[in-house]
Amino acid sequence: MRLDQFIATSSELSRKEAKRAIATGDVQVNGIVWKNSATAVPANAEVMLQGEPVALPTERYLMLNKPAGFISATRDSDQPTALDLLPAELARNLHIAGRLDADTTGLLLLTSDGQWSHRVTSPRVECPKTYQVALSAPISQAAIAALEAGVMLRNDTKPTKPAQVTVLQSQLVELTISEGRYHQIKRMLAAVGNHVTTLHRSRIGGVTLDPALAAGEHRFLTSAEIASFT
């Protein structure tokens, strides 16, 4: 792992602040000042920040900006997976808390902590998830009202829970739901006579996709982001 990533993960510093601390000589590795943020930290190294020892958390919590074309799985023999976007040593023992379809982009949460993952995904928690939804046709007021009231999906026995709908443009809406049914967003828009052309998840609970992350990039969650699911 890069030194700046190590410092940002093991402290309250952002990646930018970690780079600044390294450049100013505030970081020592095995008793030696390191000023190259890109240098890999050896396993079991003793790392000091401003004279205090820092260490990686025993559990790992990350966000990933998933591009289209990657499936939400730990391994697959035929298709690239979201974990393929991570360095092998970082991806080890991680799993995905809240999957996305292969053609859906945006926020994925990955962790090694099973109990934390359960708090994110359990239907009892009703964790809200927000999506930007591009549509094939302008959304009607009747469709908005139906989504906000709850719609019956094909082959389901009960309607969806009320969604929150914000119209960004005539064919672009922000939709927040608190369930996780199969292909739910696409089926909800089909139920009101429209069609989803692109789908992007921007938020899960209190965690918003970092706008600094390009497609395929990741970062560790902050302590506040991790605690937002407790």
Backbone hydrogen bonds in HBPLUS format (Angstrom, degrees):
<---DONOR---> <-ACCEPTOR-->    atom                        ^
c    i                          cat <-CA-CA->   ^        H-A-AA   ^      H-
h    n   atom  resd res      DA  || num        DHA   H-A  angle D-A-AA Bond
n    s   type  num  typ     dist DA aas  dist angle  dist       angle   num
A0041-VAL N   A0001-MET O   2.87 MM  40  5.78 164.3  1.89 160.6 160.0     1
A0006-PHE N   A0002-ARG O   2.90 MM   4  6.14 154.9  1.96 150.7 158.5     2
A0003-LEU N   A0039-THR O   2.86 MM  36  5.69 128.5  2.13 145.2 157.8     3
A0007-ILE N   A0003-LEU O   2.96 MM   4  6.22 164.0  1.98 155.8 158.3     4
A0004-ASP N   A0037-SER O   3.16 MM  33  4.96 161.8  2.19 139.0 135.9     5
A0008-ALA N   A0004-ASP O   3.00 MM   4  6.13 163.0  2.03 144.9 150.0     6
A0009-THR N   A0005-GLN O   2.93 MM   4  5.99 148.5  2.03 144.6 153.0     7
A0010-SER N   A0006-PHE O   2.95 MM   4  6.05 149.1  2.04 148.0 156.3     8
A0018-ALA N   A0014-SER O   2.80 MM   4  6.00 152.3  1.87 150.5 158.7     9
A0019-LYS N   A0015-ARG O   3.03 MM   4  6.30 156.1  2.09 147.0 152.3    10
A0020-ARG N   A0016-LYS O   3.11 MM   4  6.41 152.3  2.19 143.9 151.4    11
A0021-ALA N   A0017-GLU O   2.91 MM   4  6.19 156.9  1.96 149.1 155.2    12
A0022-ILE N   A0018-ALA O   2.97 MM   4  6.21 154.7  2.03 149.6 156.3    13
A0023-ALA N   A0019-LYS O   2.95 MM   4  6.14 162.1  1.98 147.7 152.6    14
A0024-THR N   A0020-ARG O   3.03 MM   4  6.23 142.1  2.18 145.1 154.4    15
A0026-ASP N   A0021-ALA O   2.92 MM   5  5.23 157.1  1.97 169.4 161.9    16
A0025-GLY N   A0022-ILE O   3.11 MM   3  5.31 163.9  2.13 109.8 113.8    17
A0050-GLN N   A0026-ASP O   2.76 MM  24  4.95 172.8  1.77 154.9 157.5    18
A0034-TRP N   A0027-VAL O   3.14 MM   7  6.14 157.2  2.19 145.3 151.3    19
A0028-GLN N   A0048-MET O   2.96 MM  20  5.06 158.3  2.01 139.6 146.3    20
A0048-MET N   A0028-GLN O   2.83 MM  20  5.06 163.3  1.86 149.7 154.1    21
A0029-VAL N   A0032-ILE O   2.77 MM   3  5.28 159.1  1.81 150.1 148.4    22
A0032-ILE N   A0029-VAL O   3.12 MM   3  5.28 162.3  2.15 108.0 113.6    23
A0030-ASN N   A0046-GLU O   2.73 MM  16  4.98 171.2  1.73 154.0 156.7    24
A0039-THR N   A0036-ASN O   3.25 MM   3  5.69 165.8  2.28 114.2 118.5    25
A0045-ALA N   A0042-PRO O   3.27 MM   3  5.52 147.2  2.38 132.5 127.1    26
A0054-VAL N   A0047-VAL O   2.98 MM   7  5.83 159.9  2.02 153.9 154.1    27
A0049-LEU N   A0052-GLU O   2.74 MM   3  5.20 166.0  1.76 152.4 151.1    28
A0052-GLU N   A0049-LEU O   2.99 MM   3  5.20 165.3  2.01 112.5 117.1    29
A0112-SER N   A0060-ARG O   3.11 MM  52  5.51 140.6  2.27 145.6 149.4    30
A0221-LEU N   A0061-TYR O   2.86 MM 160  5.61 165.4  1.88 136.5 138.5    31
A0062-LEU N   A0110-LEU O   2.82 MM  48  5.15 166.4  1.84 158.0 160.1    32
A0110-LEU N   A0062-LEU O   2.98 MM  48  5.15 164.8  2.00 140.5 144.4    33
A0063-MET N   A0219-ARG O   2.89 MM 156  5.67 163.0  1.92 169.8 175.5    34
A0219-ARG N   A0063-MET O   3.08 MM 156  5.67 149.6  2.17 152.4 159.2    35
A0064-LEU N   A0108-LEU O   2.90 MM  44  5.10 149.1  2.00 146.2 152.6    36
A0108-LEU N   A0064-LEU O   2.94 MM  44  5.10 144.6  2.06 148.4 157.4    37
A0065-ASN N   A0217-GLU O   2.99 MM 152  5.75 170.0  2.00 174.0 177.1    38
A0216-GLY N   A0065-ASN O   2.66 MM 151  5.41 172.8  1.67 166.1 166.2    39
A0066-LYS N   A0106-GLY O   2.77 MM  40  4.99 154.5  1.83 145.4 137.4    40
A0106-GLY N   A0066-LYS O   2.94 MM  40  4.99 145.7  2.06 138.8 140.8    41
A0069-GLY N   A0102-ALA O   2.78 MM  33  5.09 149.4  1.87 137.2 145.0    42
A0071-ILE N   A0080-PRO O   3.06 MM   9  6.50 160.4  2.10 151.4 150.1    43
A0082-ALA N   A0071-ILE O   2.90 MM  11  5.94 144.0  2.03 169.3 163.3    44
A0084-ASP N   A0081-THR O   2.99 MM   3  5.28 144.7  2.12 104.5 115.2    45
A0085-LEU N   A0082-ALA O   3.08 MM   3  5.64 161.3  2.12 113.5 119.4    46
A0086-LEU N   A0083-LEU O   3.15 MM   3  5.46 165.8  2.17 110.2 114.6    47
A0090-LEU N   A0087-PRO O   2.98 MM   3  5.33 130.8  2.23 107.3 120.9    48
A0091-ALA N   A0087-PRO O   2.95 MM   4  6.17 155.4  2.01 159.3 167.4    49
A0094-LEU N   A0091-ALA O   3.09 MM   3  5.48 164.3  2.11 134.4 132.8    50
A0095-HIS N   A0111-THR O   2.85 MM  16  5.62 152.4  1.93 147.5 153.3    51
A0111-THR N   A0095-HIS O   2.97 MM  16  5.62 157.7  2.02 156.0 162.5    52
A0097-ALA N   A0109-LEU O   2.81 MM  12  5.38 170.9  1.81 151.7 154.8    53
A0104-THR N   A0101-ASP O   3.09 MM   3  5.16 157.6  2.14 105.8 112.8    54
A0105-THR N   A0199-LEU O   3.02 MM  94  6.43 159.6  2.06 158.6 156.8    55
A0201-ARG N   A0105-THR O   2.90 MM  96  6.39 159.3  1.94 150.0 148.3    56
A0107-LEU N   A0201-ARG O   2.87 MM  94  5.42 162.9  1.90 137.5 138.5    57
A0117-SER N   A0113-ASP O   3.02 MM   4  6.23 159.7  2.06 150.1 156.3    58
A0118-HIS N   A0114-GLY O   3.00 MM   4  6.22 149.2  2.10 143.7 151.5    59
A0119-ARG N   A0115-GLN O   3.18 MM   4  6.51 148.2  2.29 142.5 150.1    60
A0119-ARG N   A0116-TRP O   3.09 MM   3  5.18 119.7  2.47  96.4 111.1    61
A0120-VAL N   A0116-TRP O   3.19 MM   4  6.56 139.4  2.37 143.3 154.3    62
A0120-VAL N   A0117-SER O   3.11 MM   3  5.13 128.1  2.40  95.0 108.7    63
A0121-THR N   A0117-SER O   3.04 MM   4  6.29 153.8  2.11 150.8 157.5    64
A0122-SER N   A0118-HIS O   2.81 MM   4  5.40 148.1  1.92 150.7 153.6    65
A0125-VAL N   A0122-SER O   3.02 MM   3  5.54 144.9  2.15 113.8 122.8    66
A0205-GLY N   A0128-PRO O   2.78 MM  77  5.20 177.6  1.78 169.3 168.8    67
A0129-LYS N   A0177-ILE O   2.82 MM  48  5.52 154.8  1.88 160.8 169.5    68
A0177-ILE N   A0129-LYS O   2.98 MM  48  5.52 154.1  2.05 154.4 155.9    69
A0130-THR N   A0203-ARG O   2.97 MM  73  5.01 159.1  2.02 133.1 139.6    70
A0202-SER N   A0130-THR O   2.89 MM  72  5.74 156.1  1.95 144.8 152.8    71
A0131-TYR N   A0175-LEU O   2.84 MM  44  5.26 155.8  1.89 144.4 152.4    72
A0175-LEU N   A0131-TYR O   2.85 MM  44  5.26 158.5  1.90 151.2 158.0    73
A0132-GLN N   A0200-HIS O   2.70 MM  68  5.14 159.9  1.74 155.6 161.0    74
A0200-HIS N   A0132-GLN O   3.03 MM  68  5.14 151.1  2.12 146.6 153.9    75
A0133-VAL N   A0173-VAL O   2.76 MM  40  5.28 175.1  1.76 167.7 169.4    76
A0173-VAL N   A0133-VAL O   2.97 MM  40  5.28 162.9  2.00 147.1 150.0    77
A0134-ALA N   A0198-THR O   3.00 MM  64  5.14 167.9  2.01 149.2 152.6    78
A0197-THR N   A0134-ALA O   2.80 MM  63  5.48 168.4  1.81 141.7 145.7    79
A0135-LEU N   A0171-GLN O   2.84 MM  36  4.93 163.6  1.87 142.4 143.2    80
A0136-SER N   A0195-HIS O   2.90 MM  59  5.44 144.5  2.03 153.0 162.0    81
A0139-ILE N   A0170-SER O   2.92 MM  31  6.09 152.3  2.00 170.5 167.1    82
A0144-ILE N   A0140-SER O   3.01 MM   4  6.36 158.0  2.06 148.9 154.8    83
A0145-ALA N   A0141-GLN O   2.96 MM   4  6.17 164.3  1.98 149.6 153.5    84
A0146-ALA N   A0142-ALA O   2.99 MM   4  6.19 153.1  2.06 142.7 150.1    85
A0147-LEU N   A0143-ALA O   2.94 MM   4  6.19 162.9  1.97 153.7 157.6    86
A0148-GLU N   A0144-ILE O   2.96 MM   4  6.16 157.4  2.01 152.2 158.6    87
A0149-ALA N   A0145-ALA O   3.03 MM   4  6.15 123.9  2.35 135.5 149.3    88
A0149-ALA N   A0146-ALA O   3.16 MM   3  5.09 138.3  2.34  94.2 106.2    89
A0150-GLY N   A0146-ALA O   2.85 MM   4  5.95 141.0  2.01 147.7 158.4    90
A0163-ALA N   A0147-LEU O   3.11 MM  16  5.76 161.9  2.14 136.3 139.8    91
A0160-THR N   A0151-VAL O   2.79 MM   9  5.38 156.9  1.85 140.8 143.7    92
A0156-ASP N   A0153-LEU O   3.03 MM   3  5.44 160.5  2.07 135.1 134.6    93
A0164-GLN N   A0176-THR O   3.04 MM  12  5.03 161.8  2.07 142.0 147.8    94
A0176-THR N   A0164-GLN O   2.94 MM  12  5.03 157.9  1.99 143.8 150.3    95
A0166-THR N   A0174-GLU O   2.88 MM   8  5.00 156.4  1.94 149.2 154.8    96
A0174-GLU N   A0166-THR O   2.74 MM   8  5.00 163.4  1.76 152.3 158.2    97
A0168-LEU N   A0172-LEU O   2.89 MM   4  5.46 147.6  1.99 144.9 154.2    98
A0169-GLN N   A0172-LEU O   2.93 MM   3  4.77 161.3  1.97 143.1 142.1    99
A0172-LEU N   A0169-GLN O   3.11 MM   3  4.77 172.2  2.12 106.0 106.4   100
A0184-GLN N   A0181-ARG O   3.20 MM   3  5.04 141.6  2.36 132.8 121.9   101
A0187-ARG N   A0183-HIS O   2.98 MM   4  6.11 161.3  2.02 159.9 166.1   102
A0188-MET N   A0184-GLN O   2.78 MM   4  5.95 150.9  1.86 154.2 162.8   103
A0189-LEU N   A0185-ILE O   3.07 MM   4  6.34 163.9  2.10 155.2 157.9   104
A0190-ALA N   A0186-LYS O   3.03 MM   4  6.22 149.2  2.13 140.5 149.7   105
A0191-ALA N   A0187-ARG O   2.92 MM   4  6.05 145.3  2.04 139.7 148.7   106
A0192-VAL N   A0189-LEU O   3.25 MM   3  5.28 140.7  2.42  95.2 105.6   107
A0194-ASN N   A0189-LEU O   2.83 MM   5  5.18 158.8  1.87 151.4 148.9   108
A0193-GLY N   A0190-ALA O   3.07 MM   3  5.07 160.5  2.11 109.2 109.9   109
A0209-LEU N   A0202-SER O   2.89 MM   7  5.32 171.3  1.90 148.2 149.9   110
A0204-ILE N   A0207-VAL O   2.92 MM   3  5.36 162.2  1.95 157.1 162.1   111
A0207-VAL N   A0204-ILE O   2.90 MM   3  5.36 165.2  1.93 140.2 141.1   112
A0213-LEU N   A0210-ASP O   3.03 MM   3  5.66 167.6  2.05 121.2 125.3   113
A0217-GLU N   A0214-ALA O   2.94 MM   3  5.47 162.2  1.97 142.3 142.9   114
A0226-ILE N   A0222-THR O   2.97 MM   4  6.30 161.7  2.01 155.6 160.6   115
A0227-ALA N   A0223-SER O   2.97 MM   4  6.08 163.1  2.00 144.7 149.6   116
A0228-SER N   A0224-ALA O   3.05 MM   4  6.13 125.1  2.36 137.4 150.3   117
A0228-SER N   A0225-GLU O   3.29 MM   3  5.21 140.6  2.46  93.7 104.5   118
A0229-PHE N   A0226-ILE O   3.39 MM   3  6.23 173.0  2.39 120.6 122.6   119
A0230-THR N   A0227-ALA O   3.03 MM   3  5.27 167.8  2.05 117.0 118.0   120
